[in-house]
Structures are given as C-alpha cells and as structure tokens.
Amino acid sequence: MTEAKTSLKRTLIGKVVSDKRAKTVTVLVERRVKHELYDKIVMKSSKYHAHDEKSEYKMGDIIEISESRPLSKTKNWVVTRLVQKAALV
C-alpha cells in the first residue's frame, strides 16, 4: 500500500519584515477575524521566525512557511517557497 501521505504540518503565507539575522527571517502573518461583540472584521497579526538556509529572502517578499521541529528558542518554522518577490521602489 503506497498511498500519498498528506502533510500534517501547518503552512502560513506572510510578508518578510526583517532579514537581519543569519539564516533567519521574521515573517508577519495577517488574518481577518470577525470581532465577537461588534461583528466587525478586524485584522490580527502574528510574527514568526522562520529558517532560511541560504538567506535568499529579502524584506517585502511574500513567502510560505511551514511548521517544523524547534530549531532554536524562538524558531520552529521553515521557509518552503517564494510566493511573490518584493516590488522594487
């Protein structure tokens, strides 16, 4: 029985807001949530530290990250792919 194994790891898409660390990028993930009391759509955001082995992703890039084993005290996500390159200003 060779079946395609579906990944149980979570994946998120966010924007690189810092690339100053060695082999690490900080990714801002924003999501839209309905407020419980006021029924208004509000933006909630979270920052994640993701492992970037070749330091190839720069500020402004939109990337996909996936869950992994803990790589350091704050880093347990890995960059999986580039979704959109940052626009040159």
C-alpha positions as CSV (number, residue, x, y, z in Angstrom):
1,M,0.0,0.0,0.0
2,T,1.8,3.1,-1.2
3,E,-0.5,6.0,-0.6
4,A,0.3,9.7,-0.9
5,K,0.9,10.9,2.6
6,T,-0.8,14.2,3.3
7,S,1.3,16.6,5.4
8,L,0.0,17.4,8.9
9,K,2.3,20.4,9.2
10,R,0.6,23.8,9.2
11,T,1.5,26.3,6.4
12,L,1.1,30.0,6.5
13,I,1.7,32.8,4.0
14,G,3.1,36.1,5.2
15,K,5.4,39.0,4.4
16,V,9.1,39.2,5.4
17,V,9.6,42.2,7.7
18,S,13.2,41.5,8.8
19,D,16.1,39.7,7.3
20,K,18.9,41.0,9.5
21,R,19.6,37.7,11.3
22,A,21.8,34.9,9.9
23,K,19.7,32.2,8.2
24,T,16.5,33.6,9.8
25,V,13.7,35.8,8.5
26,T,10.9,37.4,10.5
27,V,7.5,36.8,8.8
28,L,4.4,38.9,9.5
29,V,1.2,36.8,9.0
30,E,-2.1,38.8,8.9
31,R,-5.6,37.3,9.2
32,R,-9.1,38.7,9.1
33,V,-11.3,37.8,12.1
34,K,-14.8,38.8,13.0
35,H,-15.0,40.6,16.4
36,E,-17.1,38.6,18.8
37,L,-19.1,41.5,20.2
38,Y,-19.2,44.1,17.5
39,D,-19.3,41.8,14.4
40,K,-16.7,44.0,12.6
41,I,-13.9,42.4,10.6
42,V,-10.6,43.2,12.2
43,M,-7.0,42.4,11.2
44,K,-5.0,40.3,13.6
45,S,-1.3,39.7,13.0
46,S,1.4,37.4,14.3
47,K,5.2,37.4,13.8
48,Y,7.1,34.1,13.3
49,H,10.8,33.4,13.0
50,A,11.5,31.1,10.0
51,H,14.6,29.3,9.0
52,D,16.1,30.5,5.7
53,E,19.2,28.3,5.0
54,K,20.6,30.3,2.1
55,S,19.5,33.8,3.3
56,E,17.8,34.3,-0.1
57,Y,14.6,36.0,1.0
58,K,14.6,39.8,1.5
59,M,12.3,42.4,3.1
60,G,9.0,42.7,1.4
61,D,8.9,39.2,-0.1
62,I,5.8,37.2,0.4
63,I,6.7,33.7,1.4
64,E,5.1,30.4,2.6
65,I,6.3,28.9,5.9
66,S,5.6,25.5,7.3
67,E,5.9,24.1,10.8
68,S,9.0,22.1,11.8
69,R,10.8,20.8,14.8
70,P,12.2,23.5,17.1
71,L,15.4,24.9,15.5
72,S,16.2,27.4,18.3
73,K,14.5,29.1,21.2
74,T,12.1,31.1,19.1
75,K,12.4,29.4,15.7
76,N,10.2,26.4,14.7
77,W,9.1,27.4,11.2
78,V,10.9,26.8,7.8
79,V,10.5,28.8,4.6
80,T,9.1,26.4,2.0
81,R,8.6,28.7,-1.1
82,L,8.5,32.2,-2.5
83,V,5.0,33.4,-3.3
84,Q,5.8,36.9,-4.6
85,K,9.1,38.8,-4.9
86,A,9.2,42.3,-3.3
87,A,8.5,45.1,-5.7
88,L,11.4,47.5,-6.3
89,V,10.6,51.0,-5.1
